[in-house]
């Protein structure tokens, strides 16, 4: 028996939660000091772990002498690769283009050689954190240093591939104009407020592990660890914790994610590890570093005929879990929201003596967008066309969408699914005029100030499947509980999923509890990454919610002795339509679902829990506009960001305030990447950015108020909520807007690399190019 009445058609009293900027559910525990972060998880009798890392960038004949460390009182053990049978290597999580990277995978401890400063060579276990630190200093690492590999163009090649469509050679052969440029994107990455932390707790029998801190892709990490240990995955429980930021780097499977649980198994004691900031800056995935040689073919009217790009990705010493998905995404997304009839992209991935790379918020799109958008400004200036008009002339129009790009990325075909790119550009320009930016620019220039305006467009991708699973349960107290496979990384997923569940069950958001990233409670989750949580997890929650409602309608109809068609849901009750006093609350229905209840039929499962798996074959493609007004100090080369605007098509905003804050946070990170942040190395491969004195992040005084336009004109057809991901759009176009604004302030001089540090800006001021 099934109910034909859904929550969507019942209960007029319920105030919709989706689309409302309700306060974040996460904030209460954070503000009251009740958050549970990685370093907060401890156990009696635990061992403290300290990783011994290579101080040589590249070397052979590795020997590790642990004898002195083992004599220190309180040291329980020191592990090297020799202690691990067939030292495991970390597998790829995101394979692309059928590229085999197996020979480039990182071992959990260095075997015979070291390949970057920071590579783990040993693990010290001690009864005290200070003892562990002293013992790590006592481990002697002997290696024959070799010249560091610092140039990705000449370094060993891990992958060489291309993406594209159309006849590019013909486009350039018939072009009236060609514009070319070389551009370098500097190596930088996420530096979350909280470094990584892990606790691996083992039961008394030594047959089960409880692991805290692997927040992001808990189920993937659970299965990787199980494979490496030779255990059943069900014997390992991964528990996500609150995280001081994720941004693509936290929660991947790193060497420590094997070493800490392995040590717990070996010594039959809980093991606790927290990295310090110096470790974090050399051990966690770096990202971004690319060299582009890009060329544009145009007809006499400034219409694009073709685009080609040759990029070199510096991937560091190994291929980690992301493999080569960053250059893959760079090539696939480089054409952006534009009508480009022919395109050819080529990538070469070099392995250097630097920290291995992975993804960082907006991977591939940040890099490609900054290169493309400045190239378009250069082309517009050369042809004497207004820069905005050049974009409008070449943007795809609504009538041209959906549009298959003839390329594949992350295992899915690139099919731009719909929207109004020129319309959103016009909205952004109207807002800029309302805010008086052009008058400010003219007035500033009239005073002799070097001010510039950059207006750029970008294309994002979101909602990557192939699936996500969620459970929705009505508990004995009448509350609603959601078990999601996502992870709470500060993006507000608990709130968004609670809003979706609340609307399906017609209850207040405060009555919904969301539990993320616990592999025991949700063993089939795929995690939070690639702007997918609200799209895919949210759709799974909605589906599970509908199933619970149908189940409750059946039980309530039996209890009230009416047809399910006569029932409606609202305010935590199911009632007979037209008879307000005749109703059953959620607690009573939950009790009726218990084993032995007279309301259950033979062999009917007990409980009010439903599981739903949402599958999707293709991503959807959000899009937006970034605009920046900047001033360049001629004396210092410093760049001040005076005004900033982001217009973003989100399809449907579950919580507009969360979307706006995601965009603002992304802009702040983009300012860092465009103006300040860079991992540098000396000729020996020694990292020069190992503290926040050298690796500079934007402070509050450098980030202006960000004007936000949230557009909901193009709901995504790929999911029932109509939502598009909002996690990365604030960063994707930021580098481009700032580069174009600085170029405008410098009188059209071509910016050749980011970050645009003061010394580099001064060089541009002194040049005539």
C-alpha positions as CSV (number, residue, x, y, z in Angstrom):
1,X,0.0,0.0,0.0
2,X,1.4,3.4,-0.9
3,X,0.2,6.9,-0.1
4,X,-0.8,9.2,-3.0
5,X,-0.5,12.4,-0.9
6,X,2.9,14.0,-0.8
7,X,4.3,16.7,1.5
8,X,4.5,19.0,-1.4
9,X,0.7,19.1,-1.8
10,X,-0.3,19.2,1.9
11,X,-0.1,21.3,4.9
12,X,-0.7,25.0,4.0
13,X,0.6,26.1,7.4
14,X,4.2,25.1,6.7
15,X,6.5,28.0,5.9
16,X,8.9,26.9,3.1
17,X,12.5,26.7,4.2
18,X,14.2,26.3,0.9
19,X,15.0,29.7,-0.5
20,X,15.1,31.3,2.9
21,X,18.3,32.6,4.6
22,X,17.8,30.7,7.8
23,X,20.6,30.9,10.3
24,X,23.3,28.2,10.0
25,X,22.6,25.2,12.3
26,X,26.4,24.8,12.7
27,X,26.9,28.2,14.2
28,X,25.3,27.5,17.6
29,X,27.8,24.8,18.6
30,X,30.7,26.8,17.2
31,X,29.9,30.0,19.0
32,X,29.4,28.1,22.3
33,X,32.7,26.3,22.0
34,X,31.1,22.9,21.3
35,X,32.6,22.2,17.9
36,X,34.6,19.0,17.6
37,X,37.7,19.5,15.6
38,X,40.4,17.1,14.7
39,X,42.7,18.0,17.5
40,X,39.8,17.8,20.0
41,X,39.6,14.0,19.7
42,X,41.7,12.2,22.3
43,X,41.8,8.9,24.1
44,X,43.4,7.7,27.4
45,X,46.7,5.9,26.8
46,X,47.1,7.2,23.3
47,X,50.4,7.4,21.5
48,X,51.5,10.7,19.9
49,X,52.8,10.5,16.4
50,X,55.4,12.7,14.7
51,X,56.3,12.4,11.1
52,X,60.0,12.6,10.1
53,X,60.2,14.3,6.8
54,X,62.9,14.6,4.2
55,X,65.0,17.8,4.2
56,X,66.4,17.0,0.8
57,X,64.4,17.7,-2.4
58,X,65.8,14.8,-4.4
59,X,68.1,12.0,-3.4
60,X,69.0,8.4,-3.7
61,X,70.3,5.6,-1.5
62,X,68.0,6.5,1.4
63,X,68.9,5.1,4.8
64,X,67.1,5.8,8.0
65,X,68.8,5.2,11.3
66,X,66.3,5.0,14.2
67,X,68.6,3.6,16.9
68,X,69.2,6.9,18.8
69,X,65.5,7.7,18.7
70,X,64.6,4.3,20.1
71,X,66.7,4.9,23.2
72,X,64.8,7.9,24.3
73,X,62.5,7.2,27.3
74,X,58.9,7.2,26.3
75,X,59.5,6.3,22.7
76,X,57.4,3.2,21.8
77,X,58.5,2.7,18.2
78,X,59.8,4.2,15.0
79,X,58.4,3.0,11.7
80,X,60.2,3.2,8.3
81,X,59.5,1.7,4.9
82,X,61.5,-1.4,6.0
83,X,58.8,-2.1,8.6
84,X,56.1,-2.1,6.1
85,X,55.8,-5.2,3.9
86,X,55.5,-4.0,0.3
87,X,55.2,-0.3,1.3
88,X,51.7,0.7,0.1
89,X,51.2,3.5,-2.5
90,X,48.2,5.8,-2.4
91,X,45.7,5.2,-5.3
92,X,44.1,7.7,-7.6
93,X,40.6,8.8,-6.6
94,X,39.8,10.8,-9.7
95,X,41.1,9.0,-12.8
96,X,40.7,10.9,-16.1
97,X,41.2,10.2,-19.8
98,X,42.2,6.6,-19.2
99,X,45.7,7.7,-18.2
100,X,47.7,5.2,-16.2
101,X,49.5,6.8,-13.4
102,X,50.4,3.7,-11.4
103,X,54.2,4.2,-11.7
104,X,53.9,7.7,-10.3
105,X,52.0,7.0,-7.1
106,X,53.3,8.1,-3.7
107,X,54.4,5.5,-1.2
108,X,53.3,6.1,2.4
109,X,56.9,6.3,3.4
110,X,59.9,7.0,1.2
111,X,61.5,3.9,-0.3
112,X,65.1,4.1,-1.4
113,X,64.9,7.7,-2.5
114,X,63.3,11.0,-1.6
115,X,61.6,13.3,-4.1
116,X,60.6,16.5,-2.3
117,X,61.3,18.3,0.9
118,X,58.6,17.2,3.3
119,X,58.2,13.6,2.1
120,X,57.6,11.3,5.0
121,X,60.5,8.9,5.7
122,X,59.6,7.7,9.2
123,X,56.9,7.8,11.9
124,X,57.8,8.2,15.6
125,X,55.4,7.0,18.3
126,X,55.8,8.2,21.9
127,X,53.8,8.6,25.0
128,X,54.1,12.3,25.0
129,X,54.0,14.9,22.2
130,X,57.3,16.5,23.3
131,X,59.0,13.2,23.5
132,X,57.8,12.4,20.0
133,X,59.2,15.7,18.7
134,X,62.6,15.0,20.3
135,X,62.7,11.5,19.0
136,X,61.9,12.7,15.5
137,X,64.9,15.1,15.7
138,X,67.0,12.1,16.7
139,X,66.2,10.0,13.6
140,X,69.1,10.2,11.2
141,X,68.3,10.3,7.5
142,X,71.1,9.6,5.1
143,X,70.6,10.3,1.4
144,X,72.8,11.1,-1.5
145,X,71.5,14.4,-2.8
146,X,70.8,14.8,-6.5
147,X,70.1,18.0,-8.5
148,X,66.5,19.1,-8.0
149,X,64.0,19.0,-10.8
150,X,62.4,22.4,-10.9
151,X,61.3,22.9,-14.5
152,X,58.1,21.0,-15.4
153,X,58.8,21.4,-19.1
154,X,62.0,19.3,-18.9
155,X,61.0,17.1,-15.9
156,X,59.8,13.5,-16.3
157,X,56.4,13.4,-17.9
158,X,53.5,11.7,-16.1
159,X,50.8,12.5,-18.7
160,X,50.6,14.0,-22.1
161,X,47.1,14.4,-23.6
162,X,44.8,16.8,-25.5
163,X,41.1,17.8,-25.6
164,X,39.3,19.8,-28.2
165,X,36.9,19.8,-31.1
166,X,36.5,21.4,-34.6
167,X,39.2,22.2,-37.2
168,X,41.5,24.5,-35.3
169,X,44.2,24.6,-38.1
170,X,41.6,25.8,-40.6
171,X,40.4,28.4,-38.1
172,X,43.9,29.9,-37.8
173,X,44.6,29.6,-41.5
174,X,41.6,31.7,-42.4
175,X,41.9,34.2,-39.4
176,X,42.1,37.9,-40.1
177,X,43.8,38.4,-36.7
178,X,45.7,36.1,-34.3
179,X,46.5,37.1,-30.7
180,X,48.9,35.1,-28.6
181,X,50.2,35.3,-25.0
182,X,52.3,33.3,-22.5
183,X,51.1,33.3,-18.9
184,X,52.2,31.7,-15.7
185,X,49.9,30.8,-12.8
186,X,51.9,30.6,-9.6
187,X,52.0,27.7,-7.3
188,X,49.6,28.3,-4.4
189,X,47.0,26.3,-2.5
190,X,44.5,26.3,0.3
191,X,45.9,26.9,3.8
192,X,43.0,26.1,6.1
193,X,42.8,27.7,9.5
194,X,43.2,24.2,11.1
195,X,45.9,21.9,9.9
196,X,45.2,18.2,9.5
197,X,44.6,16.0,12.5
198,X,43.8,12.3,13.0
199,X,42.9,10.0,15.8
200,X,42.9,6.3,15.2
201,X,41.3,4.3,18.0
202,X,41.4,0.5,18.1
203,X,39.2,-1.8,20.1
204,X,40.5,-4.2,22.7
205,X,40.3,-7.1,20.4
206,X,42.3,-5.3,17.7
207,X,39.7,-6.0,15.1
208,X,37.9,-2.6,14.7
209,X,39.2,0.9,14.0
210,X,37.5,4.2,14.9
211,X,39.0,7.1,13.0
212,X,38.3,10.8,13.5
213,X,39.4,13.5,11.2
214,X,39.3,12.1,7.7
215,X,36.7,14.7,6.7
216,X,35.7,15.1,3.0
217,X,35.5,11.7,1.3
218,X,35.1,9.4,4.3
219,X,33.8,6.3,2.4
220,X,36.5,6.5,-0.2
221,X,39.2,6.8,2.5
222,X,37.6,3.9,4.4
223,X,37.8,1.6,1.5
224,X,41.4,2.6,0.6
225,X,42.5,2.1,4.1
226,X,40.8,-1.3,4.3
227,X,42.5,-2.4,1.1
228,X,45.9,-1.3,2.3
229,X,45.5,-2.9,5.7
230,X,43.8,-6.1,4.3
231,X,40.7,-5.5,6.5
232,X,37.0,-5.5,5.8
233,X,35.8,-2.0,5.2
234,X,33.0,-2.5,7.7
235,X,35.6,-3.0,10.5
236,X,36.7,0.6,10.0
237,X,34.5,3.5,11.1
238,X,35.4,6.9,9.7
239,X,34.0,9.9,11.5
240,X,34.1,13.3,10.1
241,X,34.7,16.2,12.4
242,X,34.3,19.9,12.2
243,X,37.0,21.3,10.0
244,X,38.6,24.7,9.9
245,X,38.2,24.9,6.1
246,X,38.6,22.3,3.4
247,X,38.9,24.0,0.0
248,X,39.9,20.8,-1.8
249,X,43.1,19.9,0.2
250,X,41.7,18.5,3.5
251,X,40.4,15.0,3.8
252,X,42.1,13.5,0.8
253,X,44.0,10.2,1.4
254,X,47.6,11.3,2.4
255,X,50.4,9.1,3.7
256,X,49.4,9.9,7.3
257,X,45.9,8.5,6.6
258,X,47.5,5.1,6.4
259,X,50.4,5.5,8.8
260,X,48.3,6.6,11.9
261,X,45.8,3.7,11.7
262,X,48.6,1.3,10.8
263,X,50.4,2.3,14.0
264,X,47.3,1.9,16.0
265,X,46.9,-1.7,14.7
266,X,50.5,-2.5,15.2
267,X,50.8,-1.2,18.8
268,X,47.2,-1.9,19.8
269,X,46.8,1.6,21.2
270,X,45.1,4.8,20.0
271,X,47.4,7.0,18.0
272,X,47.0,10.8,17.7
273,X,48.6,13.1,15.2
274,X,48.3,16.8,14.6
275,X,50.5,18.5,12.0
276,X,52.0,21.9,12.6
277,X,51.9,24.8,10.2
278,X,55.4,24.3,8.8
279,X,54.4,20.7,8.0
280,X,51.2,21.8,6.5
281,X,52.9,24.2,4.0
282,X,55.2,21.5,2.6
283,X,53.0,18.3,3.0
284,X,49.5,19.2,2.0
285,X,48.6,19.3,-1.7
286,X,49.8,22.3,-3.6
287,X,48.0,23.4,-6.7
288,X,47.7,25.8,-9.6
289,X,51.2,26.0,-11.1
290,X,50.8,26.1,-14.8
291,X,52.4,27.6,-17.9
292,X,50.1,28.5,-20.8
293,X,50.9,29.4,-24.3
294,X,47.6,30.4,-25.7
295,X,46.5,31.7,-29.1
296,X,43.2,33.2,-30.4
297,X,42.0,33.3,-34.1
298,X,39.5,36.0,-35.0
299,X,37.8,37.3,-38.1
300,X,37.8,40.9,-39.1
301,X,34.8,41.8,-36.9
302,X,36.3,40.3,-33.7
303,X,34.3,37.1,-33.9
304,X,36.2,34.1,-32.5
305,X,37.1,31.4,-35.0
306,X,39.4,29.3,-32.9
307,X,41.4,28.9,-29.7
308,X,44.3,26.7,-28.9
309,X,46.3,26.4,-25.7
310,X,49.4,24.5,-24.7
311,X,49.8,24.1,-21.0
312,X,52.5,22.6,-18.8
313,X,51.4,21.5,-15.3
314,X,53.9,21.3,-12.6
315,X,52.5,18.4,-10.6
316,X,55.2,18.1,-8.0
317,X,56.9,14.8,-7.1
318,X,54.1,12.3,-7.3
319,X,50.6,11.8,-8.7
320,X,48.3,11.9,-5.6
321,X,44.6,11.1,-5.3
322,X,43.5,13.7,-7.8
323,X,45.8,12.3,-10.5
324,X,45.9,14.8,-13.4
325,X,42.3,16.0,-13.1
326,X,43.4,19.7,-12.7
327,X,45.0,20.0,-16.2
328,X,42.1,17.9,-17.5
329,X,39.6,20.4,-16.1
330,X,41.7,23.3,-17.3
331,X,41.5,22.1,-20.9
332,X,37.8,21.1,-20.8
333,X,36.6,24.3,-19.3
334,X,38.9,26.8,-21.0
335,X,36.4,27.8,-23.8
336,X,34.1,29.0,-21.0
337,X,30.7,30.4,-21.9
338,X,31.8,31.6,-25.3
339,X,31.0,30.6,-28.9
340,X,34.3,29.1,-30.0
341,X,33.8,26.9,-33.1
342,X,37.2,25.2,-33.0
343,X,39.4,24.5,-30.0
344,X,42.5,22.5,-29.3
345,X,44.1,22.1,-25.8
346,X,47.2,20.2,-25.0
347,X,48.6,19.4,-21.6
348,X,51.9,18.0,-20.4
349,X,52.2,17.1,-16.8
350,X,55.7,17.2,-15.4
351,X,56.9,15.7,-12.1
352,X,59.3,18.0,-10.3
353,X,61.1,18.0,-6.9
354,X,58.2,19.9,-5.2
355,X,55.3,19.0,-3.0
356,X,52.8,17.0,-5.0
357,X,49.7,18.7,-6.3
358,X,46.0,18.2,-6.0
359,X,42.9,20.4,-6.3
360,X,42.3,23.7,-4.8
361,X,38.8,25.4,-4.9
362,X,38.0,26.0,-8.5
363,X,40.7,23.7,-9.9
364,X,41.5,24.2,-13.5
365,X,38.8,26.8,-13.9
366,X,40.6,29.5,-11.9
367,X,43.7,28.9,-14.0
368,X,42.0,28.7,-17.4
369,X,39.7,31.7,-16.8
370,X,42.5,34.1,-15.8
371,X,44.4,33.2,-19.0
372,X,41.5,33.4,-21.3
373,X,39.9,36.6,-20.0
374,X,43.1,38.6,-20.3
375,X,43.7,37.3,-23.8
376,X,40.2,38.5,-24.7
377,X,41.0,42.0,-23.3
378,X,44.2,42.1,-25.3
379,X,42.3,41.0,-28.4
380,X,39.6,43.7,-27.9
381,X,42.2,46.4,-27.5
382,X,44.2,45.3,-30.6
383,X,41.0,45.3,-32.7
384,X,39.7,48.6,-31.2
385,X,36.6,46.9,-29.7
386,X,35.2,47.7,-26.3
387,X,36.2,44.8,-24.0
388,X,32.7,44.1,-22.8
389,X,31.4,44.3,-26.3
390,X,34.0,41.8,-27.4
391,X,32.6,39.4,-24.8
392,X,29.0,40.0,-25.7
393,X,29.8,39.5,-29.4
394,X,31.2,36.0,-28.6
395,X,29.0,34.8,-25.7
396,X,26.7,31.9,-26.4
397,X,23.1,33.0,-26.4
398,X,20.1,31.2,-24.7
399,X,19.0,29.9,-28.1
400,X,22.3,28.1,-28.6
401,X,22.0,26.1,-25.3
402,X,22.1,23.3,-24.4
403,X,25.4,22.8,-26.3
404,X,27.6,19.7,-26.4
405,X,31.2,20.6,-26.4
406,X,32.6,17.4,-27.8
407,X,34.8,16.8,-24.8
408,X,34.8,14.7,-21.7
409,X,36.1,15.6,-18.3
410,X,35.9,13.8,-15.0
411,X,34.2,10.9,-16.8
412,X,31.3,13.0,-18.2
413,X,30.6,14.7,-21.5
414,X,30.7,18.5,-21.4
415,X,27.2,19.6,-22.2
416,X,26.5,23.2,-21.3
417,X,22.9,22.8,-20.0
418,X,21.3,26.2,-20.3
419,X,21.2,29.8,-19.2
420,X,21.4,33.4,-20.3
421,X,25.1,34.4,-20.3
422,X,24.6,37.8,-22.0
423,X,21.6,38.6,-19.7
424,X,23.6,38.1,-16.5
425,X,26.4,40.2,-18.0
426,X,23.9,43.0,-18.5
427,X,22.6,42.7,-15.0
428,X,26.2,43.0,-13.6
429,X,26.9,46.0,-15.8
430,X,23.7,47.7,-14.7
431,X,24.6,47.2,-11.1
432,X,28.1,48.6,-11.7
433,X,26.6,51.7,-13.1
434,X,24.1,52.0,-10.2
435,X,27.0,51.9,-7.8
436,X,28.9,54.6,-9.7
437,X,32.0,52.6,-10.5
438,X,32.6,54.3,-13.8
439,X,32.3,57.7,-12.2
440,X,34.8,56.7,-9.6
441,X,37.2,55.4,-12.2
442,X,37.0,58.6,-14.3
443,X,37.4,60.8,-11.2
444,X,40.3,58.9,-9.9
445,X,42.1,59.0,-13.3
446,X,41.4,62.7,-13.5
447,X,43.4,63.0,-10.3
448,X,46.3,61.1,-11.7
449,X,45.6,57.9,-9.9
450,X,46.3,54.6,-11.7
451,X,42.9,52.9,-11.5
452,X,41.5,50.1,-13.6
453,X,38.3,48.2,-14.1
454,X,38.1,44.5,-15.0
455,X,34.9,42.8,-16.1
456,X,35.2,39.1,-16.9
457,X,33.0,36.1,-17.3
458,X,33.4,32.5,-16.2
459,X,31.9,29.1,-16.5
460,X,31.7,26.7,-13.6
461,X,30.7,23.0,-13.3
462,X,28.9,21.4,-10.4
463,X,26.7,18.5,-9.4
464,X,29.2,15.7,-10.3
465,X,27.7,12.3,-9.8
466,X,27.5,9.6,-10.4
467,X,25.4,9.2,-7.3
468,X,24.9,10.1,-3.7
469,X,23.0,8.4,-0.9
470,X,21.0,9.8,2.0
471,X,18.9,8.4,4.8
472,X,16.0,10.3,6.4
473,X,14.5,9.0,9.6
474,X,11.8,10.1,12.0
475,X,12.9,9.2,15.5
476,X,11.0,8.1,18.5
477,X,10.9,11.7,19.8
478,X,9.4,12.9,16.6
479,X,12.5,14.7,15.3
480,X,13.9,14.2,11.8
481,X,17.4,12.9,11.3
482,X,19.4,13.0,8.1
483,X,22.4,10.7,7.5
484,X,24.3,12.2,4.6
485,X,27.4,11.1,2.8
486,X,28.6,14.7,2.6
487,X,31.0,16.5,4.9
488,X,30.8,19.7,6.8
489,X,33.7,21.8,5.8
490,X,32.3,25.1,6.7
491,X,30.1,25.4,3.7
492,X,26.8,25.1,5.6
493,X,25.8,21.7,4.4
494,X,24.1,20.8,7.6
495,X,21.8,23.8,7.2
496,X,21.1,23.3,3.5
497,X,20.2,19.7,3.9
498,X,18.1,20.4,6.9
499,X,16.1,23.0,4.9
500,X,15.5,20.4,2.2
501,X,14.3,17.8,4.6
502,X,12.2,20.3,6.6
503,X,10.2,21.1,3.5
504,X,9.6,17.5,2.6
505,X,8.3,16.7,6.1
506,X,6.7,20.1,6.8
507,X,8.6,20.8,10.0
508,X,10.8,23.6,11.2
509,X,14.4,23.5,10.3
510,X,15.3,23.4,14.0
511,X,13.6,20.0,14.2
512,X,16.0,18.4,11.7
513,X,19.4,17.0,12.7
514,X,22.0,16.3,10.0
515,X,24.8,13.9,10.5
516,X,27.5,14.0,7.9
517,X,30.5,11.8,7.1
518,X,30.0,8.8,9.4
519,X,30.6,5.6,7.5
520,X,28.7,3.5,10.0
521,X,25.6,5.6,9.7
522,X,25.9,6.3,6.0
523,X,28.1,3.7,4.3
524,X,27.5,4.8,0.7
525,X,28.3,8.5,0.7
526,X,30.7,10.0,-1.8
527,X,31.7,13.1,0.1
528,X,31.8,16.8,-0.4
529,X,33.9,18.1,-3.3
530,X,33.5,19.6,-6.7
531,X,30.5,21.8,-5.7
532,X,28.3,18.7,-5.5
533,X,26.9,18.6,-1.9
534,X,23.7,20.6,-2.3
535,X,23.1,19.3,-5.8
536,X,23.6,15.6,-5.3
537,X,23.3,15.1,-1.5
538,X,20.4,17.5,-1.4
539,X,18.5,15.6,-4.1
540,X,19.2,12.4,-2.3
541,X,17.8,13.9,1.0
542,X,14.7,15.1,-0.9
543,X,14.1,11.6,-2.3
544,X,14.6,10.0,1.0
545,X,12.2,12.5,2.6
546,X,9.5,11.7,0.1
547,X,9.8,8.0,0.9
548,X,9.5,8.6,4.6
549,X,6.4,10.8,4.0
550,X,4.8,8.1,1.9
551,X,5.5,5.5,4.7
552,X,4.1,7.8,7.4
553,X,1.0,8.4,5.3
554,X,0.3,4.7,5.1
555,X,0.7,4.2,8.9
556,X,-1.3,7.3,9.8
557,X,-4.1,6.1,7.5
558,X,-4.3,2.8,9.4
559,X,-4.2,4.6,12.7
560,X,-6.9,7.1,11.8
561,X,-8.9,4.6,9.7
562,X,-9.1,6.8,6.6
563,X,-7.7,6.7,3.1
564,X,-4.3,8.2,2.6
565,X,-5.9,10.4,0.0
566,X,-7.7,12.2,2.9
567,X,-4.6,13.1,4.8
568,X,-2.3,16.1,4.8
569,X,1.0,16.9,6.6
570,X,1.9,19.9,8.6
571,X,3.5,21.2,11.8
572,X,4.8,17.8,12.8
573,X,1.5,16.1,12.4
574,X,-0.5,14.1,9.8
575,X,-4.2,15.1,10.0
576,X,-7.4,14.4,8.2
577,X,-8.0,17.1,5.6
578,X,-10.9,19.4,6.7
579,X,-10.9,17.9,10.3
580,X,-8.1,19.7,12.1
581,X,-8.6,17.9,15.4
582,X,-8.2,14.5,13.9
583,X,-4.5,14.0,13.6
584,X,-1.4,11.9,14.6
585,X,1.9,13.5,15.6
586,X,5.2,12.2,14.5
587,X,5.9,10.5,17.8
588,X,2.8,8.5,17.7
589,X,3.5,7.4,14.1
590,X,7.0,6.5,15.1
591,X,5.7,4.3,17.9
592,X,3.3,2.7,15.5
593,X,6.3,1.7,13.3
594,X,8.0,-0.3,16.1
595,X,8.3,-4.1,16.0
596,X,5.2,-5.7,17.3
597,X,2.9,-2.8,16.5
598,X,-0.6,-3.8,15.5
599,X,-0.4,-1.3,12.7
600,X,2.4,-3.2,10.9
601,X,1.5,-5.9,8.5
602,X,3.2,-9.2,8.4
603,X,6.9,-9.0,7.2
604,X,6.6,-5.2,6.9
605,X,9.8,-3.5,8.0
606,X,9.8,-1.6,11.3
607,X,10.9,2.0,11.7
608,X,10.5,5.2,9.9
609,X,13.7,5.3,7.9
610,X,14.1,5.6,4.1
611,X,17.2,5.5,2.0
612,X,17.4,7.1,-1.4
613,X,20.2,7.1,-3.9
614,X,20.2,9.9,-6.4
615,X,22.1,9.3,-9.6
616,X,23.1,11.8,-12.3
617,X,25.0,11.3,-15.6
618,X,26.1,14.8,-16.3
619,X,27.2,17.9,-14.4
620,X,25.5,21.2,-14.7
621,X,27.3,24.4,-15.5
622,X,26.7,27.5,-13.4
623,X,28.2,30.8,-14.8
624,X,28.8,34.3,-13.6
625,X,30.5,37.7,-13.9
626,X,33.3,39.0,-11.8
627,X,34.2,42.7,-11.8
628,X,36.9,44.5,-9.9
629,X,37.9,48.1,-9.5
630,X,41.5,48.5,-8.4
631,X,44.2,51.1,-7.9
632,X,48.0,50.6,-8.4
633,X,50.5,52.5,-6.3
634,X,53.2,53.7,-8.7
635,X,55.7,54.0,-5.9
636,X,55.4,50.6,-4.3
637,X,53.6,48.5,-6.9
638,X,50.9,47.6,-4.4
639,X,47.5,46.8,-5.7
640,X,44.4,47.9,-3.7
641,X,41.1,46.3,-4.5
642,X,38.6,49.2,-4.1
643,X,35.3,47.6,-5.2
644,X,34.3,44.1,-6.2
645,X,31.2,42.5,-7.6
646,X,30.1,38.9,-8.4
647,X,27.0,38.0,-10.3
648,X,26.3,34.3,-10.2
649,X,23.6,32.0,-11.7
650,X,22.9,29.4,-9.0
651,X,19.7,27.9,-10.5
652,X,18.0,27.9,-7.2
653,X,19.4,29.1,-3.9
654,X,18.5,26.8,-1.0
655,X,19.9,29.4,1.4
656,X,20.7,32.7,-0.3
657,X,22.9,33.9,2.6
658,X,25.0,30.8,2.4
659,X,25.5,31.3,-1.3
660,X,26.5,34.9,-0.9
661,X,29.0,34.1,1.8
662,X,30.4,31.3,-0.3
663,X,31.0,33.8,-3.1
664,X,32.6,36.3,-0.7
665,X,34.9,33.8,0.7
666,X,36.0,32.7,-2.7
667,X,36.8,36.3,-3.7
668,X,39.0,36.6,-0.6
669,X,40.9,33.5,-1.7
670,X,41.2,34.8,-5.2
671,X,42.7,38.0,-4.0
672,X,45.3,36.0,-2.2
673,X,46.1,33.9,-5.3
674,X,46.1,36.9,-7.7
675,X,48.2,39.3,-5.5
676,X,50.0,37.5,-2.7
677,X,50.2,33.7,-2.3
678,X,53.0,31.7,-3.8
679,X,55.1,28.6,-3.0
680,X,58.6,29.4,-4.1
681,X,61.7,27.1,-4.1
682,X,65.4,27.8,-4.3
683,X,67.8,26.1,-6.8
684,X,68.2,23.1,-4.5
685,X,64.5,22.6,-4.2
686,X,64.3,23.9,-0.7
687,X,60.9,25.5,0.0
688,X,61.0,29.2,0.7
689,X,57.4,29.5,1.9
690,X,57.3,27.6,5.2
691,X,55.7,30.3,7.4
692,X,53.1,32.9,7.1
693,X,55.9,35.5,7.0
694,X,56.9,34.1,3.6
695,X,53.6,32.7,2.4
696,X,51.3,35.8,2.5
697,X,47.6,35.6,2.8
698,X,45.1,38.4,2.4
699,X,44.1,40.1,5.6
700,X,40.8,41.8,6.2
701,X,42.0,45.2,5.2
702,X,42.8,43.9,1.7
703,X,39.4,42.4,1.0
704,X,36.6,44.9,0.2
705,X,32.9,44.5,0.7
706,X,31.8,42.3,-2.2
707,X,28.6,43.2,-4.0
708,X,26.6,40.0,-4.7
709,X,24.0,39.3,-7.4
710,X,22.4,35.9,-7.0
711,X,20.5,34.9,-10.1
712,X,17.9,32.1,-10.1
713,X,16.8,32.5,-13.7
714,X,18.1,29.1,-15.0
715,X,17.2,26.2,-12.7
716,X,19.2,23.1,-13.5
717,X,17.2,20.3,-15.2
718,X,19.6,17.7,-14.0
719,X,18.2,17.5,-10.5
720,X,14.8,17.9,-8.9
721,X,15.8,20.8,-6.8
722,X,17.0,22.8,-9.8
723,X,20.1,23.8,-7.9
724,X,23.6,24.6,-9.3
725,X,26.7,24.4,-7.1
726,X,27.8,27.6,-5.4
727,X,31.0,26.6,-3.7
728,X,33.6,27.6,-6.2
729,X,32.2,30.5,-8.3
730,X,33.5,33.1,-6.0
731,X,37.1,32.0,-6.7
732,X,36.9,30.9,-10.3
733,X,36.7,34.3,-11.9
734,X,38.5,36.3,-9.3
735,X,42.0,36.0,-10.7
736,X,40.8,37.0,-14.1
737,X,38.9,40.1,-12.9
738,X,41.9,41.3,-10.9
739,X,44.4,40.7,-13.7
740,X,42.2,42.5,-16.2
741,X,41.7,45.4,-13.8
742,X,45.4,45.7,-13.1
743,X,46.2,45.6,-16.8
744,X,43.7,48.4,-17.3
745,X,45.3,50.4,-14.6
746,X,48.7,49.9,-16.2
747,X,47.6,51.3,-19.5
748,X,47.1,47.9,-21.3
749,X,50.4,46.4,-20.3
750,X,50.2,42.6,-20.5
751,X,50.3,40.8,-17.1
752,X,52.4,37.6,-17.7
753,X,52.1,35.9,-14.3
754,X,50.3,35.8,-11.0
755,X,50.5,36.5,-8.2
756,X,51.0,40.2,-9.1
757,X,53.3,41.0,-6.3
758,X,54.5,44.6,-5.9
759,X,57.9,43.9,-7.4
760,X,56.3,42.3,-10.5
761,X,53.9,45.2,-10.9
762,X,56.8,47.7,-10.7
763,X,58.5,45.7,-13.5
764,X,55.4,46.1,-15.6
765,X,55.2,49.8,-14.9
766,X,58.8,50.2,-16.1
767,X,58.2,48.2,-19.2
768,X,56.7,49.4,-22.5
769,X,54.9,46.1,-23.4
